[in-house]
Amino acid sequence: MSHEAHEPETPHLAPKIDGSQGTTPYEDYVKADVLTHLQHTLSDDPGEMVFLVTTQVMELWFTVIVHEWETAAQALRRDDVPTALDALRRSRRELEALNASWKPLAGLTPAQFNSYRGALGEGSGFQSAMYRRMEFLLGDKSASMLVPHRGAPRVHAELEKALHEPGLYDEVLRFLARRGHPVPKEVLERDVSRKYEPSREVEEIWTAVYAGDERDEVARLGEALTDVAELVWRWRNDHLVATRRAMGAKTGTGGSAGVAWLEKRAQKSVFPELWTARSYV
């Protein structure tokens, strides 16, 4: 028998919880009972529970990361770089946790995935509204991405608002302009509801920043953004590999192009000039 089994209780160290009210302060704050009863599997396969919970965990991480990037964007609007850097650095750790969410699904065989794939019906990660908000904040805007959400007024309104607001990189470039960097007028006044397109002049700004003092505030902001961009790229690649392993080149759920669409996504850089500028430093 273990030593702990004989160890006397220490009442003065135990938490003082009165269960007569039917709940606990922990439950009131975390809502664990709600979270742990949101799983309603649609097949008899035990592996579906893993898929469902993992997907729900991803949605929670999307929510946190959107919060961080919106915090960073709002801080940059106020020229508050320290607060923006703190939010971006937190999001780096959160992106690492998000990317680790692929591990429970990364080894799925086609037979294992097929055993509950029918339960997804027309559902697809492509339809995730919170992931779409992440992409919008990264500058990958498209009004067509609102179409799947027309039947959900609150979600559609949130996405439409995000579509027409400046993304994180837009706020970075506006901040650079206020700091005296020659950001072109057409970049600053662009239609922010459209996808961001790389600019040679912006590339030259980042080249100059990286050729200067790496301890400079703008250089540190550039590196924090690059960390984010790299982890988003890793997310996309992990998604691609997990999908390719589970279903090959078949059409994805919900009629999406599956692997072909993910391959195209994985080739795209986030904050593109931060990457191309490095060739000129």
C-alpha positions in Angstrom: 0.0 0.0 0.0 1.4 3.4 -0.9 2.6 5.9 1.6 0.0 8.4 0.5 -2.8 6.0 1.6 -1.7 6.4 5.2 -1.1 10.1 5.1 -3.6 11.9 7.4 -5.9 14.5 5.9 -5.1 18.1 6.5 -8.4 19.9 6.6 -6.8 23.3 6.8 -5.3 22.7 3.3 -8.4 21.3 1.6 -10.5 23.7 -0.5 -13.6 25.0 1.3 -16.4 24.1 -1.1 -20.1 24.1 -0.2 -21.9 21.8 -2.6 -25.3 22.6 -1.4 -25.9 25.1 -4.2 -25.6 22.4 -6.8 -22.5 23.7 -8.5 -18.9 24.9 -7.7 -17.1 28.1 -8.4 -14.9 26.1 -10.8 -17.9 25.0 -12.8 -19.4 28.5 -12.7 -16.3 29.9 -14.3 -15.1 27.1 -16.7 -18.5 25.7 -17.6 -16.9 22.3 -17.7 -20.3 20.5 -17.6 -21.4 22.4 -20.7 -18.1 21.6 -22.5 -18.1 17.9 -21.7 -21.7 17.4 -22.8 -21.3 18.9 -26.3 -20.2 15.7 -27.9 -23.0 13.9 -29.8 -21.5 11.2 -32.0 -23.5 10.0 -35.0 -21.9 6.6 -35.6 -21.1 3.6 -33.5 -17.3 3.9 -34.2 -15.4 4.8 -31.0 -12.9 6.8 -33.1 -15.5 9.4 -33.9 -15.3 10.7 -30.3 -11.6 11.5 -30.8 -12.3 13.2 -34.1 -15.2 15.3 -32.7 -13.4 16.4 -29.5 -10.2 17.2 -31.4 -12.2 19.4 -33.8 -14.0 21.1 -31.0 -10.6 21.8 -29.3 -9.4 23.3 -32.5 -12.4 25.7 -32.6 -11.6 26.8 -29.1 -8.0 27.6 -30.1 -9.3 29.5 -33.2 -11.3 31.6 -30.8 -8.4 32.4 -28.5 -6.1 33.2 -31.5 -8.7 35.5 -33.1 -8.9 37.3 -29.7 -5.1 37.7 -29.6 -4.8 39.0 -33.2 -7.7 41.5 -32.7 -6.0 42.6 -29.5 -2.7 43.1 -31.4 -4.5 45.0 -34.2 -6.3 47.3 -31.7 -3.0 48.0 -29.9 -1.2 48.9 -33.1 -4.0 51.3 -34.0 -3.0 53.1 -30.7 0.7 52.8 -31.5 1.0 50.5 -28.5 3.7 48.2 -29.7 4.4 46.4 -26.4 0.8 45.3 -26.0 0.7 44.1 -29.6 3.9 42.2 -29.2 2.6 40.5 -26.0 -0.5 39.4 -27.9 1.4 38.1 -30.9 3.8 36.2 -28.6 0.9 34.6 -26.7 -0.6 33.6 -30.0 2.6 31.9 -31.0 2.3 29.6 -28.0 -1.4 29.1 -28.8 -0.7 28.3 -32.4 1.8 25.7 -31.2 -0.9 24.1 -29.1 -3.4 24.3 -32.0 -0.9 22.6 -34.3 -0.4 19.9 -31.8 -4.1 19.2 -32.0 -3.4 17.3 -35.2 -1.5 14.5 -33.3 -4.6 12.5 -32.4 -5.7 12.5 -36.0 -2.4 12.4 -37.8 -2.2 8.6 -38.0 -5.7 7.9 -39.3 -5.8 5.2 -41.9 -8.4 5.4 -44.7 -10.4 2.6 -43.1 -10.5 4.3 -39.7 -11.6 7.6 -41.2 -14.2 5.9 -43.4 -15.7 4.2 -40.4 -17.3 7.5 -39.3 -16.8 9.8 -42.2 -20.4 9.4 -43.2 -21.4 11.1 -39.9 -19.9 14.3 -41.2 -22.5 14.5 -44.0 -22.0 17.8 -45.8 -19.9 19.1 -42.9 -16.3 20.4 -43.6 -13.7 22.4 -41.8 -13.9 24.7 -44.7 -17.2 25.9 -43.1 -15.6 27.0 -39.8 -16.6 30.6 -39.2 -14.0 31.2 -36.5 -11.2 29.8 -38.8 -12.5 32.1 -41.5 -12.1 35.0 -39.1 -8.5 34.0 -38.5 -7.9 34.0 -42.3 -9.5 37.4 -42.6 -7.3 38.8 -39.9 -4.3 37.4 -41.9 -5.4 39.3 -45.0 -7.0 36.4 -46.9 -10.3 38.1 -47.6 -13.1 36.9 -49.9 -16.8 37.9 -49.7 -17.7 34.5 -51.1 -16.6 32.9 -47.9 -19.6 34.4 -46.2 -22.0 32.3 -48.3 -22.0 29.1 -46.2 -23.1 31.2 -43.2 -26.1 32.9 -44.7 -28.4 30.8 -42.5 -26.8 31.9 -39.2 -27.5 35.6 -38.8 -25.2 36.3 -35.9 -22.2 34.4 -37.4 -22.8 36.0 -40.8 -22.9 39.4 -39.3 -19.6 38.8 -37.4 -17.9 37.6 -40.5 -19.2 40.5 -42.6 -17.9 42.9 -40.0 -14.5 41.2 -40.1 -14.5 41.3 -43.9 -14.8 45.0 -44.0 -12.4 45.8 -41.1 -8.6 46.2 -41.6 -6.8 43.0 -41.0 -3.8 42.6 -38.6 -1.3 43.3 -41.4 -3.2 46.4 -42.5 -2.8 47.8 -39.0 0.9 46.9 -39.1 1.4 48.8 -42.4 -0.6 51.8 -41.1 1.6 51.8 -38.0 4.7 51.7 -40.2 3.4 54.7 -42.2 2.9 56.7 -39.0 6.4 55.9 -38.0 7.6 57.5 -41.2 8.1 54.5 -43.5 7.1 55.1 -47.1 4.1 52.8 -47.4 2.4 53.5 -50.7 -0.9 55.4 -50.7 -2.6 52.6 -52.7 -1.7 50.1 -50.0 -2.9 52.3 -47.1 -6.1 53.1 -48.9 -6.8 49.7 -50.5 -10.2 48.0 -50.2 -9.6 46.0 -47.1 -12.5 43.6 -47.9 -10.3 42.2 -50.7 -7.3 39.9 -50.4 -4.0 41.5 -49.6 -1.6 41.6 -52.5 2.2 41.9 -52.0 3.8 45.3 -52.7 7.4 45.8 -53.9 7.5 49.1 -51.9 6.5 47.3 -48.7 9.1 44.6 -49.3 11.7 47.4 -49.5 10.5 48.8 -46.2 11.0 45.4 -44.5 14.4 45.0 -46.2 15.5 48.3 -44.7 14.1 47.3 -41.3 16.0 44.0 -41.3 19.2 45.7 -42.5 19.1 47.9 -39.5 19.1 47.4 -35.7 17.5 44.0 -34.9 16.6 45.3 -31.5 14.5 48.1 -32.9 10.8 47.9 -32.0 9.7 47.5 -35.7 12.2 44.7 -36.3 10.9 42.9 -33.2 7.4 43.4 -34.5 8.5 41.9 -37.8 9.9 38.8 -36.1 6.8 38.3 -34.0 4.7 38.4 -37.2 7.1 36.0 -38.9 6.7 33.6 -36.0 2.9 33.7 -36.5 3.2 33.3 -40.3 5.5 30.3 -39.9 3.2 28.5 -37.5 0.2 29.2 -39.7 2.1 27.6 -42.6 2.9 24.6 -40.4 -0.8 24.3 -39.5 -1.7 24.2 -43.2 0.9 21.6 -43.9 -0.1 19.4 -41.0 -3.7 19.7 -42.2 -2.6 18.6 -45.6 -0.6 15.7 -44.4 -3.3 14.4 -42.1 -5.9 14.7 -44.8 -3.7 13.0 -47.4 -3.0 10.1 -45.1 -6.7 9.6 -44.1 -8.3 10.0 -47.5 -5.8 10.4 -50.3 -6.9 12.6 -53.2 -10.6 11.9 -52.8 -13.2 14.8 -52.8 -13.3 16.3 -49.3 -16.3 16.4 -47.0 -19.0 19.0 -48.0 -17.9 18.7 -51.6 -14.6 20.5 -51.1 -11.6 19.7 -53.3 -9.9 18.0 -50.3 -6.1 17.6 -50.7 -5.9 19.7 -53.9 -7.4 22.7 -52.1 -5.1 22.2 -49.1 -2.0 21.9 -51.3 -2.9 25.2 -52.9 -3.3 26.8 -49.4 -0.1 25.4 -48.1 1.9 27.2 -50.9 0.7 30.6 -49.8 2.8 32.8 -47.5 1.3 34.9 -44.7 2.6 38.5 -44.6 4.5 37.8 -47.8 6.9 40.7 -47.9 8.4 39.6 -44.5 9.6 36.5 -46.3 10.7 38.0 -49.7 12.6 40.9 -48.1 15.0 38.4 -46.5 16.5 37.8 -49.9 17.8 41.4 -50.1 19.2 41.8 -46.6 
